[in-house]
């Protein structure tokens, strides 16, 4: 009998086999008629699930989908730790046993609302960018499942769930801020920060840089960047001065630090690869010592882009240097040319005034 009650619960339980697979659980019903109806729905649900599994050749439990996604794609991302974190949020919210094919638009809306309650370490609410990253990660599970052959009857309308992202502000190092940071810099971390300022690469791209990605012969750095896109950076004279002296510090990773004390398997004075969390802590302390406020690590990239645009006046060139896929992203730096625009307008006005004066003088002479 597939419907029964136990002394431990007031609800009827279901327990049946379908195509060699066992399905069991609570019907959440207290009457037999309701329990039988619930059991029929469970059979239909199980049949649809097995049909999908047959096509996809994988379990569609969210935990299994996320695991396969990680093995095939996620672990190879440039920001793999970020992918892992957002997968964990998805699993934490829905539970490991939720079927991917059962996630609806209403479920996604609840995920978004749940993520918006989360706080950063400083107590502030997480940004719309971060919330959207979690939603985007769930969408990627759907996309990957389609590559396995899964078809969704009611896939969420993803555009309905993106939060508006405010225009990211552009912040440069001003006055003596750069000098103050240099004065408080630890010697072992100085190459890392100098490289970030000279290359315009993102934090994760700097941290994960390997010697195998540094091609001295072609004078280029080539590595996987955001979204898996290839990022190229020319090895300028400044970048060469930063990288050349540290070649022997580690056989694989470019940037390392010297352990400040012996603990947790590390030996004082010995060098180890810089980690994402470690450099964020070091950056927070450095910024505090230097008295530089409101300047995030990502602002090194903004500083690089702003100064490059001011020097060249060429948005396409800055787009290429920052490896932006869309020039619309680069246009946020256009404000740095305001002075140049004003100067050009003044020049045009002076030219017109001079022309009118010359014309009047010619008429008087006639």
BAROZA-549503 format. One record per residue: x, y, z of N, C-alpha, C, CB in turn. Coordinates in steps of 0.2 Angstrom, whole numbers, padded with zeros to 4 digits, always signed. Glycine has a CB too. Layout:
! residues N
XYZXYZXYZXYZ...
***
This chain:
! residues 366
+0004-0006+0000+0000+0000+0000+0004+0006+0000-0005+0000+0006+0003+0011-0004+0008+0017-0005+0005+0023+0000+0008+0019-0012-0001+0022+0003-0003+0027+0007-0004+0024+0014-0009+0030+0005-0001+0027+0019-0001+0024+0026+0000+0029+0031+0004+0018+0027-0002+0028+0037-0001+0032+0043+0004+0029+0048-0007+0035+0046+0008+0033+0052+0012+0030+0057+0010+0034+0064+0019+0031+0056+0012+0031+0069+0010+0034+0076+0014+0040+0077+0012+0029+0081+0020+0041+0073+0024+0047+0074+0021+0054+0071+0031+0046+0071+0016+0053+0066+0014+0059+0062+0006+0058+0061+0018+0059+0056+0003+0064+0061-0004+0064+0060-0005+0064+0053-0007+0070+0063+0000+0065+0048-0001+0065+0041+0000+0058+0038+0004+0070+0038-0004+0057+0033-0002+0051+0029+0004+0052+0025-0008+0050+0024+0008+0046+0024+0014+0046+0021+0013+0042+0014+0019+0042+0025+0017+0044+0009+0017+0040+0003+0023+0036+0002+0015+0045-0003+0023+0031-0001+0029+0027-0003+0028+0022-0009+0031+0022+0004+0031+0024-0014+0030+0020-0020+0036+0019-0025+0024+0023-0024+0036+0015-0029+0042+0014-0034+0039+0015-0041+0045+0007-0034+0044+0019-0045+0042+0020-0052+0048+0020-0056+0039+0028-0052+0048+0015-0061+0054+0014-0065+0060+0012-0061+0055+0020-0070+0059+0008-0056+0065+0006-0052+0067+0011-0047+0070+0004-0057+0064+0017-0046+0066+0022-0041+0061+0022-0036+0067+0029-0045+0063+0023-0030+0058+0024-0024+0057+0031-0022+0061+0020-0018+0051+0033-0021+0049+0039-0019+0045+0039-0013+0045+0043-0025+0046+0043-0008+0042+0042-0002+0043+0049+0002+0045+0037+0003+0038+0050+0006+0038+0056+0010+0031+0058+0013+0040+0062+0006+0030+0064+0016+0023+0065+0019+0019+0069+0014+0024+0070+0025+0012+0067+0014+0007+0070+0009+0005+0076+0012+0001+0065+0008+0006+0078+0019+0004+0084+0022-0003+0084+0022+0007+0090+0018-0007+0078+0022-0014+0078+0022-0016+0073+0028-0017+0075+0015-0022+0075+0031-0024+0071+0037-0030+0066+0035-0026+0076+0043-0033+0067+0030-0038+0063+0027-0036+0059+0022-0045+0067+0025-0039+0053+0021-0036+0048+0016-0038+0050+0009-0040+0041+0017-0043+0053+0008-0045+0056+0001-0040+0061-0001-0052+0059+0001-0038+0066+0004-0033+0071+0002-0027+0068+0001-0033+0076+0007-0025+0063+0005-0019+0060+0004-0018+0056-0002-0017+0055+0010-0023+0053-0005-0023+0049-0011-0022+0054-0017-0030+0045-0012-0025+0060-0016-0025+0065-0021-0017+0068-0021-0030+0071-0020-0015+0069-0015-0008+0071-0015-0003+0066-0018-0006+0073-0008-0005+0059-0016+0000+0054-0019+0000+0054-0027-0002+0047-0016-0006+0055-0030-0006+0055-0037-0002+0061-0040-0014+0056-0039-0002+0066-0037+0002+0072-0039+0009+0070-0038+0000+0078-0035+0011+0067-0033+0018+0065-0032+0020+0060-0037+0019+0062-0025+0016+0056-0039+0017+0051-0045+0018+0055-0051+0012+0046-0046+0014+0060-0053+0015+0063-0059+0021+0067-0059+0009+0068-0060+0023+0070-0053+0029+0074-0052+0035+0070-0053+0029+0077-0045+0035+0064-0050+0040+0059-0051+0041+0057-0058+0039+0053-0046+0036+0056-0062+0036+0054-0069+0039+0059-0073+0029+0052-0071+0037+0065-0072+0041+0071-0075+0048+0071-0074+0037+0077-0074+0050+0070-0067+0057+0071-0065+0061+0065-0069+0057+0070-0058+0058+0059-0069+0062+0054-0072+0063+0055-0080+0058+0047-0071+0058+0058-0083+0058+0060-0090+0064+0064-0091+0051+0062-0092+0064+0069-0087+0069+0074-0087+0076+0071-0086+0068+0080-0083+0077+0067-0081+0083+0064-0079+0085+0060-0085+0082+0060-0073+0081+0056-0088+0083+0052-0094+0086+0056-0099+0076+0048-0096+0083+0062-0101+0086+0066-0106+0093+0069-0104+0081+0072-0108+0093+0072-0098+0099+0075-0095+0104+0070-0093+0097+0080-0090+0102+0064-0091+0107+0059-0089+0110+0062-0082+0113+0058-0094+0106+0065-0078+0109+0068-0072+0103+0069-0067+0113+0074-0072+0104+0069-0061+0099+0071-0056+0097+0078-0056+0101+0069-0049+0091+0080-0056+0089+0087-0056+0088+0090-0049+0083+0088-0060+0090+0086-0044+0090+0089-0037+0095+0095-0038+0093+0084-0032+0094+0101-0034+0098+0107-0035+0105+0105-0033+0095+0112-0031+0106+0101-0028+0113+0100-0025+0117+0096-0031+0112+0095-0019+0113+0092-0034+0117+0088-0039+0118+0092-0046+0113+0082-0041+0113+0096-0047+0114+0101-0053+0120+0106-0052+0108+0105-0054+0120+0108-0045+0126+0113-0044+0132+0110-0044+0124+0116-0037+0132+0103-0041+0139+0099-0041+0141+0098-0048+0138+0093-0037+0137+0096-0053+0139+0095-0059+0141+0101-0063+0134+0091-0063+0138+0107-0062+0139+0113-0064+0146+0115-0062+0134+0119-0062+0148+0114-0056+0154+0116-0053+0160+0112-0056+0154+0115-0045+0159+0106-0057+0164+0101-0060+0165+0103-0067+0162+0094-0059+0160+0105-0071+0161+0106-0078+0163+0113-0079+0154+0104-0081+0160+0118-0076+0161+0125-0077+0164+0129-0072+0155+0128-0080+0160+0129-0066+0162+0134-0061+0169+0134-0058+0157+0132-0055+0172+0128-0057+0179+0128-0054+0184+0131-0059+0181+0121-0052+0182+0132-0065+0187+0135-0070+0186+0142-0071+0186+0131-0077+0181+0145-0068+0180+0152-0068+0186+0156-0065+0174+0154-0065+0188+0162-0068+0193+0166-0065+0191+0168-0058+0194+0173-0069+0185+0169-0057+0182+0170-0050+0179+0164-0047+0178+0177-0050+0182+0159-0047+0179+0152-0045+0176+0153-0038+0184+0147-0045+0180+0156-0033+0178+0157-0026+0171+0161-0026+0183+0160-0022+0170+0166-0030+0164+0169-0030+0158+0165-0033+0165+0176-0035+0160+0161-0038+0155+0156-0041+0153+0152-0035+0157+0152-0047+0157+0149-0031+0156+0144-0026+0151+0148-0021+0162+0142-0023+0153+0154-0019+0149+0157-0014+0142+0158-0016+0152+0164-0012+0141+0160-0022+0134+0161-0024+0130+0155-0025+0134+0165-0031+0133+0150-0027+0130+0143-0027+0128+0141-0020+0135+0138-0030+0132+0143-0015+0130+0141-0008+0124+0145-0006+0136+0143-0004+0123+0151-0008+0117+0155-0007+0111+0152-0010+0118+0162-0009+0112+0150-0016+0106+0147-0020+0104+0140-0016+0108+0145-0027+0109+0136-0014+0107+0130-0011+0104+0131-0004+0113+0126-0010+0107+0136+0000+0105+0138+0006+0097+0140+0006+0109+0143+0009+0096+0144+0001+0089+0147+0001+0084+0141-0001+0088+0152-0004+0085+0137-0006+0080+0133-0009+0081+0126-0006+0081+0132-0016+0086+0124-0003+0087+0117+0000+0090+0113-0006+0081+0115+0002+0094+0108-0004+0097+0103-0008+0093+0099-0012+0102+0099-0005+0087+0098-0010+0082+0093-0013+0077+0096-0018+0078+0089-0008+0077+0103-0018+0073+0106-0023+0075+0104-0030+0073+0114-0022+0070+0103-0034+0071+0101-0041+0072+0107-0045+0066+0096-0044+0077+0107-0049+0078+0113-0054+0072+0115-0058+0084+0113-0058+0069+0110-0060+0063+0111-0065+0057+0113-0061+0061+0104-0068+0057+0113-0055+0051+0116-0051+0052+0123-0048+0050+0112-0045+0058+0126-0050+0059+0133-0048+0055+0138-0053+0067+0135-0048+0051+0142-0050+0046+0146-0053+0049+0154-0053+0039+0146-0051+0045+0158-0056+0047+0165-0055+0045+0168-0048+0043+0169-0060+0040+0165-0045+0039+0167-0038+0044+0165-0034+0032+0163-0036+0047+0159-0035+0053+0157-0031+0059+0161-0032+0055+0149-0033+0060+0164-0038+0066+0168-0039+0065+0175-0036+0067+0169-0047+0058+0177-0036+0057+0184-0032+0058+0183-0025+0049+0185-0033+0057+0177-0022+0058+0176-0015+0066+0176-0013+0055+0170-0012+0069+0173-0018+0077+0173-0018+0079+0180-0017+0080+0169-0023+0077+0184-0022+0079+0191-0022+0078+0194-0016+0076+0194-0028+0072+0194-0013+0070+0197-0007+0074+0195-0001+0062+0196-0006+0075+0188-0001+0079+0185+0004+0087+0188+0004+0080+0178+0004+0089+0188-0002+0096+0191-0002+0097+0198-0001+0099+0190-0010+0091+0202-0002+0092+0209+0000+0092+0210+0007+0086+0213-0003+0090+0205+0011+0091+0206+0019+0098+0205+0021+0086+0201+0022+0102+0203+0017+0109+0201+0019+0113+0208+0020+0112+0196+0014+0118+0207+0025+0122+0213+0026+0130+0211+0024+0122+0215+0034+0133+0217+0023+0140+0216+0023+0144+0216+0030+0143+0222+0018+0150+0215+0030+0154+0214+0036+0153+0221+0040+0161+0213+0035+0153+0227+0037+0152+0233+0040+0145+0235+0042+0155+0238+0036+0140+0230+0041+0134+0231+0043+0129+0234+0038+0133+0235+0049+0132+0237+0032+0128+0240+0027+0124+0234+0023+0132+0244+0023+0119+0236+0020+0115+0231+0015+0120+0230+0009+0109+0234+0013+0119+0223+0007+0123+0222+0001+0120+0226-0005+0123+0214+0000+0124+0227-0010+0122+0231-0016+0117+0227-0021+0128+0234-0020+0114+0231-0025+0110+0227-0030+0114+0223-0035+0106+0232-0034+0121+0225-0036+0125+0221-0040+0126+0214-0037+0132+0225-0040+0127+0214-0030+0128+0208-0027+0122+0203-0027+0130+0209-0020+0116+0206-0026+0110+0202-0026+0109+0199-0033+0104+0207-0025+0110+0204-0038+0110+0201-0045+0115+0196-0047+0111+0207-0050+0120+0196-0044+0125+0190-0045+0123+0184-0043+0132+0192-0041+0119+0183-0037+0116+0177-0035+0110+0175-0040+0113+0178-0028+0106+0180-0042+0101+0178-0047+0104+0175-0053+0096+0184-0048+0109+0179-0055+0113+0177-0062+0116+0170-0061+0118+0182-0063+0118+0168-0055+0121+0161-0054+0115+0156-0055+0124+0161-0047+0110+0157-0052+0104+0153-0053+0102+0152-0060+0098+0155-0049+0102+0158-0064+0101+0157-0071+0106+0153-0075+0101+0165-0074+0112+0153-0073+0117+0149-0076+0116+0142-0075+0124+0151-0073+0113+0140-0069+0111+0133-0068+0106+0131-0074+0109+0132-0061+0101+0135-0075+0096+0134-0080+0099+0133-0087+0091+0139-0080+0104+0138-0088+0107+0138-0095+0111+0131-0096+0111+0144-0096+0115+0129-0091+0119+0123-0091+0115+0117-0092+0124+0123-0085+0109+0117-0088+0105+0111-0088+0102+0110-0096+0099+0112-0083+0101+0116-0099+0098+0116-0106+0103+0112-0110+0096+0123-0108+0110+0113-0109+0115+0110-0113+0115+0103-0112+0122+0113-0111+0112+0100-0106+0112+0093-0104+0106+0090-0108+0112+0092-0097+0101+0094-0110+0095+0092-0113+0089+0093-0110+0096+0084-0114+0089+0096-0104+0083+0098-0100+0079+0103-0103+0085+0100-0092+0073+0102-0103+0068+0107-0106+0064+0110-0100+0064+0105-0112+0063+0116-0100+0059+0119-0094+0052+0122-0097+0063+0125-0091+0047+0120-0094+0040+0122-0096+0039+0129-0094+0035+0117-0094+0041+0131-0088+0040+0137-0085+0046+0140-0082+0034+0136-0080+0051+0141-0087+0057+0145-0084+0055+0152-0082+0062+0144-0090+0058+0154-0076+0057+0161-0074+0059+0166-0080+0061+0162-0068+0055+0172-0080+0057+0177-0084+0062+0181-0080+0051+0182-0086+0068+0180-0082+0074+0183-0078+0074+0190-0078+0081+0180-0081+0072+0194-0083+0072+0201-0084+0068+0204-0078+0071+0203-0091+0063+0200-0076+0058+0203-0071+0061+0203-0064+0052+0199-0071+0067+0200-0063+0070+0199-0057+0077+0203-0056+0071+0192-0055+0079+0207-0061+0085+0210-0060+0084+0217-0056+0088+0212-0067+0088+0218-0051+0087+0225-0048+0091+0230-0052+0090+0224-0041+0088+0236-0052+0092+0242-0055+0098+0243-0051+0087+0248-0055+0103+0243-0056+0110+0244-0053+0112+0252-0054+0115+0240-0056+0114+0255-0049+0115+0262-0050+0122+0263-0053+0116+0266-0043+0123+0269-0057+0129+0270-0060+0135+0270-0055+0129+0276-0064+0140+0266-0057+0146+0265-0052+0150+0272-0053+0150+0259-0054+0151+0274-0047+0155+0280-0047+0162+0279-0048+0154+0284-0040+0165+0284-0051+0173+0284-0053+0177+0288-0048+0174+0286-0060+0181+0284-0044+0185+0288-0039+0193+0287-0041+0184+0285-0032+0196+0293-0041+0203+0293-0042+0207+0294-0036+0205+0298-0048+0214+0293-0036+0218+0295-0031+0219+0302-0032+0225+0291-0031+0219+0306-0027+0219+0314-0028+0224+0316-0023+0212+0317-0027+0227+0322-0024+0232+0326-0020+0238+0321-0018+0228+0328-0013+0239+0320-0012+0245+0316-0010+0242+0309-0008+0248+0319-0004+0236+0306-0009+0234+0300-0007+0239+0294-0009+0227+0299-0010+0241+0295-0016+0245+0289-0018+0252+0289-0014+0247+0290-0025+0255+0295-0012+0261+0295-0008+0260+0293-0001+0263+0302-0008+0254+0294+0002+0252+0292+0008+0252+0284+0008+0246+0295+0011+0249+0281+0003+0248+0274+0003+0255+0271+0002+0244+0272-0003+0259+0274-0002+0266+0271-0003+0270+0271+0003+0270+0275-0009+0269+0277+0007+0273+0278+0013+0271+0272+0019+0272+0284+0016+0265+0270+0018+0263+0265+0023+0263+0258+0021+0256+0267+0026+0265+0257+0015+0265+0250+0012+0270+0245+0014+0266+0251+0004+0268+0239+0016+0273+0234+0017+0277+0232+0011+0269+0228+0020+0284+0231+0012+0288+0230+0007+0286+0224+0003+0295+0229+0009+0284+0218+0006+0282+0212+0003+0276+0213-0001+0282+0207+0008+0272+0218+0000+0265+0218-0004+0266+0224-0009+0260+0220+0001+0271+0228-0009+0272+0234-0013+0271+0232-0021+0279+0237-0012+0275+0226-0023+0274+0224-0030+0267+0223-0032+0278+0218-0031+0263+0220-0028+0256+0218-0029+0252+0225-0031+0253+0214-0024+0253+0230-0026+0249+0236-0027+0251+0240-0033+0249+0240-0020+0258+0240-0034+0261+0244-0039+0258+0241-0046+0269+0243-0039+0258+0234-0046+0255+0231-0052+0248+0233-0053+0256+0223-0052+0244+0233-0048+0237+0234-0049+0236+0242-0052+0233+0234-0042+0240+0246-0049+0239+0253-0051+0242+0254-0059+0244+0258-0047+0247+0250-0061+0250+0251-0067+0246+0247-0073+0257+0248-0067+0242+0242-0071+0239+0237-0076+0232+0238-0077+0240+0230-0074+0228+0241-0072+0221+0242-0072+0217+0235-0072+0219+0245-0078+0220+0230-0070+0217+0223-0069+0213+0223-0063+0222+0218-0069+0207+0219-0063+0203+0218-0057+0207+0214-0051+0197+0214-0059+0204+0215-0045+0207+0212-0040+0208+0204-0041+0203+0213-0033+0203+0201-0043+0204+0194-0043+0209+0192-0049+0197+0190-0045+0209+0196-0054+0214+0195-0059+0221+0196-0057+0213+0199-0065+0222+0201-0053+0229+0202-0050+0231+0196-0045+0229+0209-0046+0226+0194-0041+0228+0189-0036+0230+0182-0039+0222+0188-0031+0226+0181-0044+0227+0174-0047+0232+0174-0053+0220+0172-0050+0236+0179-0054+0241+0180-0059+0246+0174-0058+0244+0187-0060+0247+0170-0064+0252+0165-0064+0258+0167-0068+0249+0158-0065+0264+0164-0067+0270+0166-0071+0268+0163-0078+0276+0163-0069+0264+0158-0079+0263+0155-0086+0259+0159-0090+0259+0148-0085+0256+0165-0087+0252+0169-0090+0256+0176-0092+0246+0172-0086+0262+0176-0090+0267+0181-0092+0271+0179-0097+0271+0184-0085+0270+0182-0103+0274+0181-0109+0280+0186-0110+0270+0179-0115+0286+0185-0108+0291+0190-0109+0293+0191-0116+0297+0188-0105+0292+0186-0120+0294+0187-0127+0290+0191-0131+0295+0180-0130+0283+0191-0130+0278+0195-0134+0277+0201-0130+0272+0191-0135+0280+0202-0123+0278+0208-0119+0271+0208-0118+0281+0214-0122+0268+0203-0116+0261+0203-0115+0259+0198-0109+0257+0201-0121+0254+0200-0105+0251+0196-0100+0244+0194-0103+0250+0200-0093+0243+0187-0103+0236+0185-0106+0234+0180-0101+0238+0181-0113+0227+0181-0099+0224+0177-0094+0217+0177-0094+0226+0179-0087+0213+0173-0091+0206+0173-0091+0204+0178-0086+0203+0166-0089+0199+0182-0088+0196+0187-0084+0189+0186-0083+0197+0194-0087+0186+0192-0081+0178+0192-0080+0174+0188-0085+0176+0199-0078+0170+0184-0083+0166+0180-0088+0169+0175-0092+0163+0185-0093+0176+0174-0090+0180+0169-0094+0183+0172-0100+0175+0163-0096+0182+0179-0101+0185+0182-0107+0193+0182-0107+0182+0189-0108+0196+0182-0112+0203+0183-0112+0205+0190-0111+0206+0181-0119+0209+0191-0106+0212+0198-0104+0219+0199-0106+0211+0199-0097+0221+0204-0110+0228+0205-0112+0230+0212-0109+0229+0205-0119+0236+0212-0107+0239+0218-0104+0246+0218-0107+0239+0218-0096+0248+0224-0110+0255+0224-0112+0260+0225-0106+0256+0231-0117+0266+0222-0107+0271+0223-0101+0275+0229-0103+0276+0216-0101+0272+0234-0100+0275+0241-0100+0282+0241-0097+0271+0247-0098+0286+0246-0097+0292+0247-0094+0291+0247-0086+0296+0253-0096+0285+0250-0084+0283+0250-0077+0282+0244-0074+0278+0255-0076+0277+0240-0078+0276+0233-0076+0282+0229-0076+0270+0230-0081+0286+0229-0081+0292+0225-0081+0296+0226-0075+0296+0226-0087+0297+0233-0073+0301+0234-0067+0298+0231-0060+0301+0242-0066+0291+0230-0060+0288+0227-0055+0289+0220-0054+0280+0229-0055+0288+0217-0060+0288+0209-0061+0295+0206-0061+0284+0207-0066+0299+0209-0064+0306+0206-0065+0309+0204-0059+0310+0210-0070+0310+0209-0054+0313+0207-0048+0310+0201-0044+0314+0213-0044+0304+0200-0045+0300+0195-0040+0300+0188-0044+0294+0197-0038+0303+0187-0049+0302+0181-0053+0304+0174-0049+0307+0181-0059+0308+0175-0044+0310+0168-0040+0306+0167-0034+0317+0168-0039+0301+0172-0032+0298+0171-0026+0294+0165-0026+0294+0177-0025+0291+0163-0031+0286+0157-0031+0286+0154-0038+0279+0159-0029+0286+0147-0039+0286+0144-0045+0280+0145-0049+0288+0137-0045+0274+0146-0046+0268+0146-0050+0265+0153-0050+0263+0141-0047+0264+0156-0044+0260+0162-0043+0265+0168-0043+0256+0162-0037+0263+0174-0046+0267+0179-0047+0268+0183-0040+0264+0184-0052+0262+0184-0037+0262+0188-0031+0262+0184-0024+0256+0193-0031+0267+0186-0020+0267+0182-0014+0268+0187-0008+0273+0177-0014+0267+0185-0002+0269+0189+0004+0273+0185+0009+0262+0191+0008+0277+0189+0013+0281+0185+0018+0277+0185+0025+0288+0190+0019+0277+0178+0027+0273+0177+0033+0276+0181+0039+0273+0170+0035+0271+0185+0043+0273+0189+0048+0275+0185+0054+0268+0194+0049+0272+0179+0055+0274+0175+0061+0273+0168+0059+0269+0177+0067+0276+0164+0063+0275+0156+0062+0268+0154+0065+0281+0153+0065+0264+0152+0061+0257+0149+0064+0253+0146+0058+0253+0155+0067+0249+0142+0060+0244+0139+0055+0248+0136+0049+0239+0144+0052+0254+0133+0050+0258+0129+0045+0262+0134+0041+0253+0126+0040+0262+0140+0042+0266+0145+0039+0272+0147+0043+0262+0152+0037+0278+0148+0040+0284+0149+0044+0286+0157+0043+0290+0145+0041+0287+0160+0048+0289+0167+0048+0295+0169+0043+0291+0170+0055+0293+0174+0039+0298+0175+0034+0298+0172+0027+0305+0175+0036+0295+0166+0027+0294+0162+0021+0288+0165+0017+0293+0155+0022+0289+0165+0010+0284+0167+0006+0279+0162+0004+0287+0170-0001+0272+0165+0003+0267+0161+0001+0262+0165-0004+0262+0159+0008+0259+0162-0008+0254+0165-0013+0249+0170-0009+0251+0161-0018+0248+0176-0012+0243+0180-0009+0236+0177-0010+0244+0187-0013+0232+0178-0005+0225+0176-0006+0220+0181-0006+0223+0171+0000+0214+0180-0009+0209+0185-0010+0208+0188-0003+0203+0183-0013+0206+0184+0002+0204+0187+0008+0210+0190+0012+0201+0181+0013+0216+0187+0011+0222+0190+0014+0223+0197+0012+0227+0186+0014+0223+0198+0005+0225+0205+0003+0219+0210+0004+0226+0204-0005+0213+0208+0005+0208+0212+0007+0209+0215+0014+0201+0209+0006+0211+0211+0018+0212+0213+0025+0218+0217+0025+0214+0206+0029+0224+0216+0021+0230+0220+0021+0228+0227+0018+0235+0217+0017+0224+0227+0013+0222+0233+0010+0218+0237+0015+0217+0232+0004+0213+0234+0019+0209+0238+0024+0214+0241+0029+0204+0234+0027+0219+0238+0031+0223+0240+0036+0228+0246+0033+0228+0235+0039+0230+0245+0027+0234+0250+0024+0231+0256+0023+0237+0247+0017+0225+0256+0020+0221+0262+0019+0219+0266+0026+0214+0260+0016+0218+0262+0031+0217+0265+0038+0224+0269+0040+0215+0260+0043+0229+0265+0039+0236+0268+0041+0237+0275+0037+0242+0263+0041+0236+0274+0031+0237+0280+0026+0232+0286+0027+0238+0278+0019+0226+0284+0030+0221+0289+0031+0218+0291+0024+0224+0296+0034+0217+0286+0020+0214+0287+0014+0207+0284+0014+0218+0283+0008+0202+0288+0014+0195+0286+0015+0191+0286+0008+0191+0291+0020+0186+0281+0008+0182+0281+0002+0185+0279-0004+0179+0287+0001+0191+0275-0003+0194+0273-0009+0195+0265-0009+0201+0276-0010+0191+0262-0013+0191+0254-0013+0197+0252-0017+0184+0251-0016+0198+0245-0017+0203+0242-0021+0201+0243-0028+0205+0235-0019+0195+0242-0030+0193+0243-0037+0194+0250-0040+0185+0241-0037+0195+0254-0035+0196+0261-0038+0203+0262-0041+0195+0266-0032+0207+0258-0039+0214+0258-0043+0212+0257-0050+0219+0252-0040+0208+0253-0052+0206+0252-0059+0203+0258-0062+0201+0246-0060+0198+0262-0058+0195+0268-0060+0201+0273-0061+0190+0270-0055+0206+0273-0056+0211+0278-0056+0215+0277-0063+0216+0277-0050+0216+0271-0064+0220+0269-0071+0216+0272-0077+0221+0262-0071+0210+0270-0077+0206+0272-0083+0205+0279-0084+0199+0269-0082+0204+0283-0078+0203+0290-0078+0209+0294-0081+0201+0293-0072+0215+0292-0078+0221+0295-0080+0223+0293-0087+0227+0293-0075+0222+0287-0089+0223+0285-0096+0219+0289-0101+0222+0278-0097+0212+0290-0100+0208+0294-0104+0210+0302-0104+0201+0294-0102+0212+0304-0098+0214+0311-0098+0221+0312-0102+0216+0313-0091+0225+0307-0102+0231+0307-0106+0230+0307-0113+0236+0302-0104+0225+0302-0115+0225+0301-0123+0218+0304-0126+0224+0294-0124+0213+0305-0122+0207+0308-0124+0203+0303-0129+0208+0314-0128+0205+0296-0128+0203+0291-0133+0199+0286-0129+0209+0288-0137+0192+0286-0130+0188+0281-0126+0189+0274-0129+0181+0283-0127+0190+0273-0135+0191+0267-0138+0197+0263-0135+0191+0267-0145+0202+0267-0135+0209+0265-0132+0208+0263-0125+0214+0270-0132+0204+0267-0121+0203+0265-0114+0199+0259-0113+0200+0271-0110+0194+0258-0117+0190+0252-0117+0194+0246-0118+0185+0253-0123+0199+0247-0123+0203+0241-0124+0208+0240-0118+0208+0242-0131+0211+0245-0115+0215+0244-0110+0212+0241-0104+0218+0251-0108+0205+0243-0103+0202+0240-0097+0198+0233-0099+0197+0245-0094+0199+0231-0105+0195+0225-0107+0188+0225-0106+0198+0219-0103+0185+0231-0107+0177+0231-0107+0174+0228-0113+0175+0239-0106+0169+0224-0112+0166+0221-0118+0162+0226-0122+0162+0215-0116+0159+0231-0118+0154+0236-0121+0157+0243-0119+0147+0235-0118+0158+0247-0124+0160+0254-0123+0156+0258-0119+0162+0258-0130+0149+0256-0118+0145+0260-0113+0148+0260-0106+0138+0257-0113+0151+0254-0104+0154+0254-0098+0160+0259-0097+0157+0247-0097+0164+0260-0103+0169+0265-0103+0167+0272-0102+0174+0264-0109+0161+0273-0105+0159+0280-0105+0158+0283-0098+0152+0281-0109+0158+0279-0093+0158+0282-0086+0164+0286-0084+0157+0276-0081+0169+0285-0088+0175+0289-0087+0175+0296-0091+0181+0285-0089+0170+0297-0095+0170+0303-0100+0170+0309-0096+0164+0302-0104+0168+0309-0090+0168+0316-0086+0175+0319-0085+0165+0315-0079+0180+0314-0086+0187+0317-0085+0189+0322-0090+0192+0311-0084+0185+0322-0096+0187+0326-0101+0183+0333-0101+0185+0322-0108+0179+0334-0096+0175+0340-0095+0179+0346-0096+0172+0340-0088+0185+0346-0093+0190+0352-0093+0192+0353-0101+0196+0351-0089+0193+0348-0104+0196+0348-0111+0190+0351-0115+0198+0341-0113+0184+0348-0114+0178+0351-0118+0177+0358-0116+0172+0347-0116+0177+0360-0110+0176+0367-0108+0182+0372-0112+0177+0368-0101+0188+0369-0112+0193+0373-0115+0192+0373-0123+0200+0369-0114+0190+0368-0126+0188+0368-0133+0182+0373-0134+0186+0361-0135+0177+0373-0130+0172+0378-0131+0174+0385-0130+0166+0376-0126+0179+0386-0126+0181+0393-0125+0185+0395-0131+0186+0393-0119+0189+0390-0134+0193+0391-0140+0189+0393-0146+0197+0385-0142+0183+0389-0146+0178+0391-0152+0175+0398-0151+0173+0386-0152+0173+0399-0145+0170+0406-0143+0175+0412-0145+0168+0407-0136+0182+0411-0143+0187+0416-0144+0188+0417-0152+0194+0414-0141+0188+0411-0155+0189+0411-0163+0183+0415-0166+0189+0404-0165+0177+0414-0164+0171+0417-0167+0172+0425-0165+0165+0414-0164+0174+0426-0159+0174+0433-0157+0179+0437-0161+0176+0434-0150+0185+0433-0162+0191+0436-0166+0188+0437-0174+0197+0432-0166+0184+0432-0176+0182+0433-0183+0177+0439-0184+0178+0426-0185+0173+0440-0179+0168+0445-0179+0172+0452-0179+0163+0445-0174+0177+0452-0175+0181+0459-0174+0184+0460-0180+0186+0458-0168+0187+0455-0183+0191+0456-0190+0186+0458-0195+0195+0449-0192+0180+0456-0195+0175+0457-0201+0173+0465-0200+0169+0453-0200+0172+0467-0194+0170+0474-0192+0176+0479-0195+0169+0475-0185+0182+0477-0193+0188+0481-0195+0188+0482-0203+0194+0478-0192+0187+0476-0206+0187+0476-0214+0182+0481-0216+0186+0469-0216+0176+0480-0213+0170+0485-0216+0172+0492-0215+0164+0483-0212+0175+0494-0209+0177+0501-0207+0182+0503-0212+0179+0501-0200+0186+0499-0214+0192+0501-0219+0189+0502-0226+0197+0496-0219+0183+0499-0227+0180+0500-0234+0176+0507-0234+0175+0494-0236
***
